[in-house]
Amino acid sequence: MNIDLIRQDTKGLSDNKIFFNNAGSSLMPKVVVESMIDYLQQEEQFGGYEVANRNAKLLEQFYEETAKLINTKSSNIAFATSATEAYAKALSSIIFKEGDCIITTVDDYISNQITFISLQKKLNVKIIRTKNLSDNELDLEDLENLIKQHHPKLVAVTHIPTNSGLIQNIEGVGKICRQYGILYLVDACQTVGQMSVDVEKIDCDFLTATGRKFMRGPRGTGFLYVADRILEQNFAPILLDSRGADWTEYNDYELFKTAKRFEHWENSCASIIGFTEAIRYANTIGLDSIENYNKKLAEKLRGNLQNAGFKIQDKGNHLSSIITFCGPDGDLENIQRVLKEHNVFSSVTYKNSALIDFTNKNVNGIVRLSPHYFNTMEEIETVSEILKNSLK
Ligand SMILES: Cc1ncc(COP(=O)(O)O)c(C=O)c1O
């Protein structure tokens, strides 16, 4: 991995900022922005439909690059405008009835939890959350017992929560879901681009992701993976459009075969082109290399902050490039101010975004630093020093 070259490709780093907010919205490589500008300029000249026809092959590469990213086939990929849109489309293809049960975790993403609560309010769907073990790992035995007891319609797990460094054992969950024939939805929004993802190993039915975070794509992009077994059983979003089916009779349609049936017809093609370039960029570097490098950055930063006296809030045996912490007395504001003064990009999450996790951890919020492969070990040391000095 040539970090110098990667940094030259990242125009956002040219003003000496230290960018540690990749779990929020990362810096796009210049090829991403250039490809989008070029595409928009073509649309300016010829109109969107003509340009889409001319670029049909290039637009198809989105499916090929995404398939490569997560080890599947192009036909299992749908473009989405966000991870949340992909998630809603997947959920809407499952016909929930009163009394049906969804099993999820206490660490799942806020919007997913709100969606489940909405299903509870509107359809009387039951929400059950698995326990964590004392080391904060998912309690797979509890999950299996809950499945046996409640026969859920769906198990839904966020791989890497937005508000904690935790990496959940989604392959372990996948094995149990397959054993009991339960639908399995994985939110990999914070995972893609940060580490390698293999849907064959996870054995999930649906997987959702976004473009603008560790993937380094533009805003308004994401994707949905749909397994063959789901496509073969004719799952489709409840509100289909002409992207999803052929209108064959006055009152009937025939579903298209691929996961594109989970898309809507209208999309920003420039965004798809930019997102494709972002995925190609990561695929070319290699997700294993990115993952190994990120692990070293995160471990170093977490260790330094811990040694300096900050309270690290990442709990679990497998931790990601999301580092969450607060001051020795729970302080967030001072840390935020100091980071801002030194041009370090970070973010803060408050309790309402992680209600269960932060209640259990007894914190009102956390500061989140999320370095990525364009960052250097020197930057890790610089930020550690800045924060250490702020405690003096
Ligand atoms: C774990 C997780 N899931 C889902 C989302 C939602 O992504 P989007 O805003 O692209 O819908 C986020 C966003 O922060 C996230 O961190």
PDBQT file of the ligand as one rigid body, heavy atoms in Angstrom, charges set to zero:
ROOT
HETATM    1  C1  LIG A 401     -24.154   1.157  11.512  1.00  0.00    +0.000 C 
HETATM    2  C2  LIG A 401     -24.906   2.095  10.633  1.00  0.00    +0.000 A 
HETATM    3  N1  LIG A 401     -25.965   1.654   9.948  1.00  0.00    +0.000 NA
HETATM    4  C3  LIG A 401     -26.672   2.451   9.130  1.00  0.00    +0.000 A 
HETATM    5  C4  LIG A 401     -26.344   3.776   8.981  1.00  0.00    +0.000 A 
HETATM    6  C5  LIG A 401     -27.174   4.626   8.084  1.00  0.00    +0.000 C 
HETATM    7  O1  LIG A 401     -26.493   4.927   6.905  1.00  0.00    +0.000 OA
HETATM    8  P1  LIG A 401     -27.154   5.945   5.863  1.00  0.00    +0.000 P 
HETATM    9  O2  LIG A 401     -27.138   7.274   6.532  1.00  0.00    +0.000 OA
HETATM   10  O3  LIG A 401     -26.301   5.852   4.645  1.00  0.00    +0.000 OA
HETATM   11  O4  LIG A 401     -28.535   5.492   5.620  1.00  0.00    +0.000 OA
HETATM   12  C6  LIG A 401     -25.248   4.301   9.677  1.00  0.00    +0.000 A 
HETATM   13  C7  LIG A 401     -24.916   5.719   9.583  1.00  0.00    +0.000 C 
HETATM   14  O5  LIG A 401     -24.198   6.281  10.385  1.00  0.00    +0.000 OA
HETATM   15  C8  LIG A 401     -24.503   3.429  10.520  1.00  0.00    +0.000 A 
HETATM   16  O6  LIG A 401     -23.442   3.866  11.197  1.00  0.00    +0.000 OA
ENDROOT
TORSDOF 0
